[in-house]
Amino acid sequence: MWFKLKERFNGKDNSNWHIDVDCLNCGTNFSGHYCPNCGQAVKEYDKPFGFIFYNFLGDFFAFDTRFFKTLFALIARPGFLTKEYFAGRRVRYTPPFRIFVFVSFVLFFLLQIVTNNGLSTVLDSDLKDAKVNLDSTSVVAADSVLNQVNEELSPQEKQTLDEVLSKGNIKMDSIDISRAADELNMRWDGARNIRLALNNQADKMQKELEEETDPAKRAELQENIQLLRSPEATMAKILKYISYAFFLLLPLFALILKLIYIRRKQNYMRHLVFSIHIHSFIFLVMTTIIGLYLLFDESTSTVSGILFLSIPIYIIIAIKKFYGQSLGKVILKFFTLSFLYNIVFFTVVLLAALDAINVL
């Protein structure tokens, strides 16, 4: 069916299609299907809908096949895609940066879901499950329990118990317990959950804002109020900034590789493409771990641990395949790379998170 449709709109003799044409985009005269100067395809889109629909399906499935082929090579063959890229065999695979953007989009989308779910659970949880809340009846009950314990213990046992408790700075005194409970109640302003407590604190800051005249303090109060009233929005902003930070980490990772292999005098571009493929794999692993957590909750710890361990093993194999050194040198350079990159990684991510909440 598709072959007949192709014959109908393209002509039966496809070998003689587009001979000696002028590119409508740049005016270059050439023979073939694509302009050698600007790359525009020789396609006329002022055609019946069937022609457009056929070409759309062709482009879609061609991309789909190439994408999954690239994905399989990225997972199963460390270092292979980078070698293929610089061997000139690039058209058959999805471009490195495109695969990285796609995987990072999926990863941070899932991270947003997980963080929102976890944050909402914590913020909306009942505070009575997380604090001691003793009223006068509870104090009386505590007194009776303590008295009963004191009556049943011998003087020597009481002394031993007091020595043990004193080491942990614990007093068997119901009054102290009651005071601690009252202090917790005052700290949370009697709110039923953490979200309400944060909103109560935001209301107090709002009153301070109305009376404050200093522009700098007013700006700080407004930021704090926004943070307290909408923790989810703040977390989303942090994740967005961290995702931007990873685009900065790609060239930094490549720069570290350039320094480690400086004696080889290789172009920086080789290290950058290798960096993109490595980060794409790491993001794939993280995406898989988060996806499993969302599907199966906390029963995936063993599988997640194995997937985490696959990352250093994958990087070592990829370095060995692409840079072609002995295993001993590869492992040594892997630890050097990991040490330097972790310093850069935590610094960049921390700065991005602090900038997201306007601390910097």
N, C-alpha and C positions, 0 to 999 in steps of 0.2 A: 504493500500500500504506500509506504513512504517512498519507495523507489520510483513508483509511478508518479507520485506527486512531485518528486524531484525532477523527473524527466519533463513533466508538464510545464514547470516554471523555469527550469534552468536550460532546457534544450537537451536533445539526446546526445549530441556530440559535445561532451564537457571538455574535451581536450582542446577544442578550438574556441572556447568561451573567453572573452576578454583578450583580444589580440590587438596590440599597438593602440593603447588608450591613453588619454590624458587624465591625470588625477584631478578630480574636481576640487580638491582641497588646496593643493600646492602647485598644480599645473605640470608636474613632472610627467614626461612621456615614457611609458613602460609597457611590458607585456606580462600578464599574470593576474593574480587575484588580489594582491596587496601592493600598495605603492612602496617602492624601495626607499623613498625619501622621507615620507611622513608616517607610513604604516597603515594608512586608511584602506579599508577593504573596498573593493570595487563591487558595491551592492546598491541596487536601486530599490528604495523602500516605498516608492509610489507604485505599489503592486497590490493585487488582491490579498485579502486577509490570510488566505491559506498559505501563501508564500511566506508572509511574515511569521505565521505560527509555526511553520515547518522549520524555518531558520532558528527561531527561538528555542524549539525543542532540541535541535542539533547542538546549539551553543550550550544549553543547560546540561545535557547529558555528557557532553565532552568535558565540561568543567567538573561535573560530578565524578566521572571516572578518574580524571587527573587528580582531583582532591583526595580521593580514597587511596589512590596509588601512592601519593605523597605521604599521607598519614601512616600507611602501613610501613613504608620505608623509614619514616622518622622514628617509629616505635621499635621496629624489629632490626634495623641495621644502623647502629650508631656511627656517625661520621660519614655515612654513605652519601646522603643528599648533598653535603658540602663538597665532597669530591666530585660528584656528578655536576654540580653547578660550575665548578672551575674547569671541568673537562669539556665544557661547552654543551652538555646535554641538559638544557634548561627548559625547553618548551614542553617536554613530557611531564614536568612536575609543576605543582603550584609554586609561585614565587615565594621565597623565604619570608619576606615581611608580611605578605598577605596571610600566610598560614599562622604567623605569630599574632596578628591582629585578631583573627577569627578565634583562636584558642583563648587569648586574653579576655576577649569580650565574654565568652562563655564562662570562664573562670570567675571573673568579677561579678557577673550576673548571679551565679550560684552563691558566691560569698555574701552578696547583698541579702539573699534570701535567708542564709544561715544566721548571719549577724542580726537581722531584724527579728527572726523567730526567737533567738536566744535572748536578745535585749528585751523584747516584749515580755517574755516569760519572767525575767528577773524583775522588771519594773512593775508588773501587774501582780506579782506574788504577794500573798498576805503577810504582813509584817509580824503577825503573832506567831508565825512558824519560824521566824528568824530571831526572835528576841525573848527575853524573860519578862513576863508581865505578871507580877505578883500583886494581888490586892491584900487587904487586911486579913481576909480568911486564909489566904495562902501563907501569910506570915505566921498566923496562929498554928496552922498545920505544920509549918516548918519548925516552930518552937517545940511542939509536942514530939516530933520525930527526933530532934536533937536531944531533948530531955530523956527520951526512951533509950537512945544510943548511949548517953552518959551513964544511965542507971545500970545498963547491962555490961558495961566495960569495967574491968578492974582498974585500979589506979595506975598500974604499970602499962596496961593497954592504952589508957587515955593519954599517958605521956608519950608512948610510941606513936599514936595517931597524930598528936599535936606536932611532933617533930617532923613527921612525913608531910603534913599539910603546910607547915611553916616553910619548908623548902620550896614549895610551889606558890608561896605567898597567898595561901587559901585560909580563910577564916570560917569556921563553922558557926556563923552568927547570922540569924535570920534578919536582923536589922540591916546588916551590910548588904545582904541579898536584896532586900526591899529597896534600899537606896539606889542600888545599881539599876534595878528595874525602873524606878522613877526617873532616873537620869536618862535611860533609853527612851522612855515615853516623851520626856521633854525634848530630846534631840530630834525626834521624828514628828513633833507637833501634833501628836495624836492621830496621824494619818493612817489610813487602812493599808496602804501599800507605798512602795518607794516612789512611784510616779506622782501620787498625791503629795508626798513629802517634798519632792522636788518642785512641784508647782507651788506649794506653800512658801518654799524658800524664794521662788521666783517672784511671788507676790510681795514679799518683804523687800526684795531688791527693786521692784517696780516703785514702791513708795519712796525708797532712797533716791531713785532716778528722778522722781518728780521734784525732789528738794535739792538735788545736786546741780551746781552751776558750772563746775569745771568741765570743759569739753572732753578732756582725756579720760576722766573718771566716768563721765556719762557714756562714752563709747565703750569702756570696759564693762560697765554695768549692763548695757544693751547686749553685748556679746554673751555675757554670763546668763542673762535672762533667756536668750534664745537657746543656749546650750541646755539649760534646765528644763525648758518647756518642750523641747523637741530633741531628745537624745538620738532618736532614729535618724533624723535629718543630719545631725552632726556626724554620726557614724557613716552615713552615705557619703558625706563630703570627705571624710578621712579616706574611705576606700577609693574615691575618685582621685584624690591627690596621690595616693599610693600607686594607683594604676599609671598615672603620669610619671611617677618616679621610675617605674620599670622601663619606660622608654628611654630614660636617661641611663639606666643601668646597663642596657644593651651595649652602647659604645664604651662604657667604662670597663665592662667585662672584657671587651675586645682589646682595649688599651692595656689591660693587665696581661693578656695573652701576648700582645705585641712586645711588652717589656720582658716577659719570660723567654720568648723566642727571638730576642733582639739580634742574636748572632746569625740568625737565618736570613735576615734582611728581606723578609716577606712584606708584601704590601698590606696595609692596614685592612683593606677590604676583605682579605681572606679571613682574618680573625673576626671581623664583624659578621660575616655570613655564618661562620661557625658559632658565634655567640647567639645569633638569632635562632639557629636550629636547636642549640642546647636549651635556651629559655623556653622554646616552644614545647620541647619534651617535658621539662619541669612543670610547665603550666598544664600539660595534658595529665600528668600524674596527679597534680593537685586537684584538677577538675574531676578526675575519676574518684579520688578519695572523698571529696565533698559530695559528689553524686551518690556514692555508696552510703554515706552518712545520712543523706536525706531520704534514701529509700529504705534503709535497714536500721536506722538510728544508731545505737551504740554497740551493735553486735559485729562491727567490722574492724575492731582494733587490730586483730592479727593481720588481716589483709592490708590494712592501712600501713602497718609497720613494715610489711614486706615491700609495699610500693615505695615507701620512703627510702628504704635501703637500696632500691633499684636505681635511685638517682646518682649516687656517687659511682656505682658500678658502671652505669651507662656513660657517665662523663669520662671515666678512665678508658673505657673501650673506645669511645669516640675520639679522644685525644690520640690514642695509639694508632687508630685507623687513619686519621687525617694527617697527623704530623709525622707518623712513622718512626717512632723511637722504641727503644727497649722498654720492657715493662717496668723495670726498676726506675729508669729516668722519668717515665710517665707518672708513676705513683708519687715520686718526689715533687714533680712539677704540679701535680694535682693538689697536694697538700699546700704548696706555696700559693697556688691560685686560690684555693679555698680560704686560706687565712686572710689574704689581701682582699678578696672579694667580700668576705663576711664583714670585714671592717667597713668597707664602702657601702655594702648593702644596708646594714643596720643604721649607719649614719644618714644615708639618703632617705630611708623609710621613716626614721624618727623625725628628721627635718620636715618631711612631707606631712606627717601626722600633726606636728606642732603648728605648721603653717595653716593646716586645714582648720584648726580650732583657734586660729589667730593669736597664738602664744608668741610667735616670732614677730 
